[in-house]
Amino acid sequence: MTTPDGRPPQDADELGPAAVLGPPSEEALDRGSLQERAVRGVTWTMIHTAIAIPVAFLVNLLIARVLGVADYGRLAFLTALMEFVSGLLASGFGAAVMQFGSKAHAAGRTQEVAALLSKWQGFRVLFALPILSVVVVFATDVSPAAIAVAVVFGVVLPSTLDGAAACLGIENKTAAGAKITLITSLATQAAVVVVLLLARTPEAVWFTRLIVSGLAIALCLVPISKAYRRAVLRPTLPRHLPTGFLRFAVLMGASGVVGGLVTSRSEIFVMNAVATPAAVGIFALAFGLSSHVFAPAQAFLGPLIPAISGLREVDSDAVSPAFRRVMRVGSTVVGLLCAGVIAPLAVLVPSLYGAQFAQAAPVVVALSISAGLVTCFNPVYAFVTSRLSGGAVLKANLVALALDLGLAFALIPSIGVWGAVIANAAGALTTLTILLRLELRQLGLGASDLLADTVPVLVGSAVAAVGFVATEGVQVPPVVRAVALALVGTGAYLGGVRLVRSGLSPTDAQVLSRGLPAPVRPVGSIMVRLITGRPAA
């Protein structure tokens, strides 16, 4: 006996048709609920970054001081390798679970989500875990003990428990996820400091991070629904999946691997082969600092992915206005960070990290401006994947990777760090340019709409570049120069945004202000008003 589509009948705990699962439950979400949860998730993620990023900055400074430029580059290589392996670990199956699960949960089909989670865990345990363990063993040039730690905490634990972290996104409980991430981050940094001061080796720092983050995955089991928790802890064979699931998973898996190479510091792999250890350390430091600068703005993307998927399911007409609002908010926040943080931070690099890192100062400016543009446009990924357009993402990433690697191999041997900077920026911006063109066409928007919404990030980038170059020869203490650049840059940005009548609209400001926690709402609302320069529609 078969179903009308030719498949064998499914058990009640499988992903069956609506007749088996019954109608949507009372837990179905409307547009208001999705927006409220997304804003709460963004808010708590911003709180996490406001606390964790300064701590991470200080710990990173200590690591660079203790290890020195060459060993710092070694740590960056090991970290980049595990980032790549982690991308393989999640694969497209995870992206597909997030998309299909978010849509089903928003519509109240909780049994469908639970069955899907069990099958994902089965896939990870039966297939991903052994394959990725082999990759770590043969690709990691460290001691056998360190390899064992990497396998257990970097592969085994995520393979068996990471479905719980996915549930936080599927259920739009990203606020709880941000709280867990904050706890994990602080615990990791504390452990790293202790181990760094005792062992003083890059390998020790590397596997300490893996141990704490691996153990912390279990915390995600606490806030998720009981039915989903049981599903995560009960792996099943990954069969009888929803229509279109496997195709999307395969495309997103390939895209995730390729995209991870494009958007991460993958140029370190090329530099490790053809450049000096000092050059690797300088690029790694500049890349890390640029990531720290825009961590608050990147807080928007995580909660957006499940929220936009749910929004398409319950109110597709609201997607286009949501896209424009996300771009306005992201551009305004990123522009402010560009204008007020990039140049001052670059000026302080030699004083903070030592003379051996002095060459990183202009690299920080270049990579941070690139990272700012990428961060501003990154939410387009959430909108493209919510339409299950895995093929489009894969094609964009393949084009970008070809350009990235081509430039890296062509330029790094001759111009060193700057070759890596050019390759990194070109690859990341190429992916986003291709996806933006596709999404604008799908939403019925034009390039002029996008430009109108993203003027602030262009203003902020110009302020950062001009400020750093114009003051480079000024003979004043670095701290004085940095403070002046921060104050003048922020003032120039706020004035420029209001002059061109850009930034947030009054409605954008209201949405953001309502999402702020009560204790910080008075001060936060003032900050929001300062970046509100667009007239009401």
Residue, then its C-alpha position, 0 to 999 in steps of 0.5 A: m500500500t502506498t500514499p497518493d505520491g507513491r511513498p510507503p505509508q508513515d507511522a504516526d511519529e513520522l512526518g506524515p500528511a495533515a490527515v495524520l498529524g491533525p490540524p494546526s495546534e493552538e500554538a500557531l503564531d501570528r505576525g505580531s507574535l513573530q515580530e515580538r519574539a524576533v525583537r526580544g531575541v535581537t534585544w537579548t542578543m544585543i545585551h549579550t554582545a554588549i557584555a561578551i564582546p568587551v570581555a572577548f576583546l580584553v581576553n584576545l588582547l591578552i592572548a596576543r600579548v602572551l603568544g606573540v604574532a607567530d603563535y597568534g597566527r597558529l591559534a588563528f589557523l587551528t580556530a579557522l580549521m574547526e570553524f570549517v569543520s563546524g560548518l561541515l557538521a551543521s551541513g545543509f540538513g541543519a539549514a533545512v531543519m531550521q527552515f521547514g521546522s520554523k514554518a511548521h512551528a509557526a503554523g502550529r504543526t508541533q508533531e511534524v517538528a518533533a519528528l523532523l528533529s529526531k531524524w536530524q539527530g539520526f543523520r548527525v549521529l549515523f553519518a556526520l559524526p564518523i565522517l567529521s571525526v576522520v576529517v579532524v584526525f587527519a587535518t589537525d596537526v596537533s598532539p594526539a591528546a588535543i585531537a581527542v579533545a577536538v573530536v569529543f568536544g568539537v564533533v561528538l557533543p555537537s552531533t548528539l545534542d545540537g538539535a536543542a540549539a536549533c529548537l531555540g531558533i525554530e521556537n523563536k526562543t532566540a532570547a533564551g539562546a542569547k542568555i545561554t550564549l552569554i553564559t557560555s562566552l563568559a565561562t569560555q573566556a575565564a577558562v581561556v585566561v587561566v589556561l593561557l597563563l599556565a600553559r602559554t601555547p596556542e594549542a592549549v587555548w584552542f582545546t580549552r575553547l572547544i571543551v567549554s563550548g562543547l559542554a555548554i550545548a547541553l544547556c540548550l535542552v533546558p528552555i525548549s519544549k518537552a516534546y522537542r527535548r524528547a525528539v532531540l534525545r531520541p534519534t531516528l533514521p532520516r527517512h520519509l522527509p518532507t517534499g523538497f527537503l532533501r534537495f534543499a538540504v543538499l544545496m544548502g550543505a554544499s552552499g554552507v561549505v563553500g560559503g563558509l570558505v568565502t565569508s570566514r578567514s579562509e585566506i589564512f589557509v592560503m597564507n599558512a602555505v605561502a606567507t610568513p607566520a607574522a603576516v598570518g598573525i597580523f591578518a588574523l588580528a585585524f579580522g578578529l577585531s573587525s568581527h568584534v566591531f560588528a558583533p552588535a549589528q550581527a546580532f540581528l541575523g540569528p533571530l531573523i532567520p526563523a522569524i522570516s521563515g515563519l512570517r512567509e508562512v503566516d503573512s507573505d504580504a508583510v515580507s517586503p516591508a520587513f525586508r526594507r525595515v531590516m535593511r534600514v535598521g541594519s544600515t543605521v546601526v552599522g553606519l554608527l559603528c563604522a563612524g565611531v569605532i573603526a578609526p579609533l580602534a585602528v589607532l590604538v592597535p600598536s599601543l594595545y597589542g605591541a609594536q609587532f602588530a603595528q602593521a595591522a592598523p590600516v588593515v583593521v580599517a580596510l577589513s572593518i569597512s568591508a565587514g561593515l558592508v557585509t554585516c549590513f547586507n547579510p540579512v538578505y541571506a535570511f530572506v533568500t533561504s526563507r524561500l528555500s532558494g538553496g540553489a541560488v545561494l550555492k551558485a552565488n557562493l561558488v562564484a564568490l569562492a572562485l573569485d576569492l581563491g583566485l585573488a588569494f593565490a594571485l595576490i598574497p605571494s606578492i603583496g602579502v596581507w593586503g592580498a588576503v584583504i582584497a580576496n576576503a572583501a571581494g568574495a564576501l561582497t560578491t555573494l551578497t551582491i548576487l543574492l541582493r539582485l535576486e531578492l530585490r527582483q523577487l520582492g518587487l523592489g528596485a536598486s533605488d529602494l535599496l540605496a535609499d535604505t542603506v545610505p547610513v552605512l555608506v556615510g559611516s564608512a566614508v567617515a571612518a576612512v577619511g578620519f583615519v587617513a586625514t589624521e595619520g600624520v598628526q603628532v599627538p598621543p594615540v589615546v588623544r587621537a582615538v578619542a577625537l576620532a570617536l567624538v568627531g566621527t560620531g558627530a559627523y555621522l549623526g549630522g550627516v544622517r539627518l542632513v540627508r534625511s536617512g536612518l530610522s523612520p519614526t515607526d522603526a524607532q517605535v518598534l526598536s524602543r518597544g523591544l528594549p528591556a525595561p531597565v535600559r529603555p529610557v537610555g536606549s530610547i534616547m539613542v534610538r531617537l538620535i539615529t532617527g532621521r527619516p521622515a514618516a511615510 
